[in-house]
Amino acid sequence: MGPNRAAGSDPLGEVEITEYGHESRDLSHSGTGIDLSVFGDEVSITVPYWPAGDDAAVVLDKVFALAAIVEKETGLTAYDPQVERPLRETPLQGATGLMSRITEDLRSRYGG
C-alpha cells in the first residue's frame, strides 16, 4: 500500500502514514522529522538532531506526548536508550538540553 494522509492526528497535526502490507507502518511528520514505526509488537519513535533550544523543546514535547499515547494504547513502556531509562523518568528539560548539545556539536563539526 502507498502513503496515506491523516489530518488532525494529535499531537502532530497532519502526518503521512505509509503501510507495508500487514507487517508494518510508519507515521512521519515532515515539520519536525518525527517518525513513528510499528513493526509487529514493537514501536519506535525517532527524531533527527536538527532542533536546538526552544525548537528542541517543542519537538521533544511532541515526542513525549506521542509516547504517552502509544503507552496508553498499547500497554508498552517507552524507553529512551540514550539515557537508559523509561521516558517517563526523563525530565523534558534534560532531554531538551541533551538534544541541543548534540545538535550544536554536529553543526560545529559539519556545518548547518
CORURWO-V461299 format. One record per backbone hydrogen bond with DSSP energy under -0.5 kcal/mol. NH is the residue of the N-H (numbers start at 0). CO is the residue of the C=O. E is the energy in kcal/mol with one decimal. If there is no record, write none. Layout:
# CORURWO-V461299
nh=NH co=CO e=E
nh=NH co=CO e=E
This chain:
# CORURWO-V461299
nh=3 co=16 e=-3.8
nh=5 co=14 e=-2.2
nh=8 co=12 e=-1.0
nh=9 co=7 e=-1.3
nh=11 co=8 e=-1.3
nh=12 co=8 e=-1.6
nh=14 co=5 e=-2.2
nh=15 co=27 e=-2.9
nh=16 co=3 e=-3.2
nh=17 co=25 e=-2.7
nh=18 co=1 e=-0.7
nh=19 co=23 e=-3.1
nh=20 co=18 e=-0.5
nh=22 co=19 e=-1.3
nh=23 co=19 e=-1.1
nh=24 co=37 e=-1.8
nh=25 co=17 e=-2.8
nh=26 co=35 e=-3.1
nh=27 co=15 e=-3.1
nh=28 co=33 e=-2.4
nh=29 co=27 e=-0.5
nh=31 co=28 e=-0.6
nh=32 co=28 e=-2.4
nh=34 co=45 e=-2.5
nh=35 co=26 e=-3.0
nh=36 co=43 e=-2.7
nh=37 co=24 e=-2.8
nh=38 co=41 e=-2.5
nh=39 co=22 e=-1.3
nh=41 co=38 e=-2.0
nh=43 co=36 e=-2.4
nh=45 co=34 e=-2.7
nh=49 co=47 e=-1.6
nh=50 co=47 e=-0.6
nh=54 co=51 e=-1.4
nh=56 co=52 e=-1.8
nh=57 co=53 e=-2.1
nh=58 co=54 e=-2.3
nh=59 co=55 e=-3.0
nh=60 co=56 e=-2.0
nh=61 co=57 e=-1.5
nh=62 co=58 e=-2.1
nh=63 co=59 e=-2.9
nh=64 co=60 e=-2.1
nh=65 co=61 e=-2.6
nh=66 co=62 e=-2.7
nh=67 co=63 e=-2.0
nh=68 co=64 e=-1.8
nh=69 co=65 e=-2.3
nh=70 co=66 e=-2.7
nh=71 co=67 e=-2.4
nh=72 co=68 e=-2.6
nh=73 co=69 e=-2.3
nh=74 co=70 e=-2.5
nh=77 co=75 e=-0.5
nh=79 co=84 e=-2.7
nh=80 co=78 e=-0.8
nh=82 co=79 e=-0.6
nh=83 co=79 e=-1.1
nh=84 co=79 e=-1.4
nh=86 co=77 e=-2.3
nh=88 co=85 e=-1.7
nh=89 co=86 e=-2.0
nh=90 co=88 e=-0.6
nh=94 co=90 e=-2.3
nh=95 co=91 e=-2.6
nh=96 co=92 e=-2.2
nh=97 co=93 e=-2.2
nh=98 co=94 e=-2.6
nh=99 co=95 e=-2.6
nh=100 co=96 e=-2.4
nh=101 co=97 e=-2.3
nh=102 co=98 e=-2.8
nh=103 co=99 e=-2.7
nh=104 co=100 e=-2.2
nh=105 co=101 e=-2.7
nh=106 co=102 e=-2.6
nh=107 co=103 e=-2.1
nh=108 co=104 e=-1.8
nh=109 co=105 e=-3.0
nh=110 co=106 e=-2.4
